[in-house]
Amino acid sequence: DIQMTQSPSSLSASVGDRVTITCRASQSISTYLNWYQQKPGKAPKLLIYAASSLQSGVPSRFSGSGSGTDFTLTISSLQPEDFATYYCQETNSTPWAFGQGTKVEIK
Amino acid sequence: EVQLVESGGGLIQPGGSLRLSCAASGFIVSSNCMSWVRQAPGEGLEWVSVIYSGGTTYYADSVKGRFTISRDHSKNTLYLQMNSLRAEDTAVYYCARGVSASYYGMDVWGQGTTVTVSS
């Protein structure tokens, strides 16, 4: 089974900061990598699919990159509504796996 | 409007059974890849099961042999039959649609239904 490891587990940042979250797969997953945002008490929201494709309706300050085993989610200029927990997920092979999450907090 | 609405959660004793439902509107369940994802209290997301449009199903090791995913085309509804429930199955359960053209990124989610396994 594939394991997904995110780093950091949490970070503190200010509005306007550039934020980068990394996700590493235990084996190559090509670009079968998705990113989600989750706010407390809410269902996750798809941000990025296929490693770098922006989901419809998601602000362009979110971007994704990577292939194989190493991936990044970047928020170019953090906004107040972006404080949340972010998860990566691989869909290369079942059982699909999520990363453990990265909580983005206000500095 | 494209929407998923889960139901069926509740308090159940260890060893018991429960069936979760996920009613869809705005799209056809049987024409899509559908998954269940759960989240234990204070924990991260855990993928549980998937059923592809062709009917093939897969499960997480933690639920294999105890949970069954299915769908009813006439009711446009996804199900998760959960048997032999354990305390560690306590979680909010979400159903979600995965889009094959989007590498199965899950673009539509339900609001979640809470399952509590406790005596």
Boltz contact constraints between the chains, C-beta under 6 A:
constraints:
  - contact:
      token1: [A, 32]
      token2: [B, 103]
      max_distance: 6.0
  - contact:
      token1: [A, 34]
      token2: [B, 105]
      max_distance: 6.0
  - contact:
      token1: [A, 43]
      token2: [B, 94]
      max_distance: 6.0
  - contact:
      token1: [A, 43]
      token2: [B, 109]
      max_distance: 6.0
  - contact:
      token1: [A, 43]
      token2: [B, 112]
      max_distance: 6.0
  - contact:
      token1: [A, 46]
      token2: [B, 105]
      max_distance: 6.0
  - contact:
      token1: [A, 46]
      token2: [B, 106]
      max_distance: 6.0
  - contact:
      token1: [A, 46]
      token2: [B, 107]
      max_distance: 6.0
  - contact:
      token1: [A, 49]
      token2: [B, 102]
      max_distance: 6.0
  - contact:
      token1: [A, 49]
      token2: [B, 103]
      max_distance: 6.0
  - contact:
      token1: [A, 49]
      token2: [B, 105]
      max_distance: 6.0
  - contact:
      token1: [A, 50]
      token2: [B, 103]
      max_distance: 6.0
  - contact:
      token1: [A, 87]
      token2: [B, 45]
      max_distance: 6.0
  - contact:
      token1: [A, 91]
      token2: [B, 103]
      max_distance: 6.0
  - contact:
      token1: [A, 91]
      token2: [B, 104]
      max_distance: 6.0
  - contact:
      token1: [A, 94]
      token2: [B, 58]
      max_distance: 6.0
  - contact:
      token1: [A, 95]
      token2: [B, 60]
      max_distance: 6.0
  - contact:
      token1: [A, 96]
      token2: [B, 47]
      max_distance: 6.0
  - contact:
      token1: [A, 98]
      token2: [B, 45]
      max_distance: 6.0
  - contact:
      token1: [A, 100]
      token2: [B, 44]
      max_distance: 6.0
  - contact:
      token1: [A, 101]
      token2: [B, 44]
      max_distance: 6.0
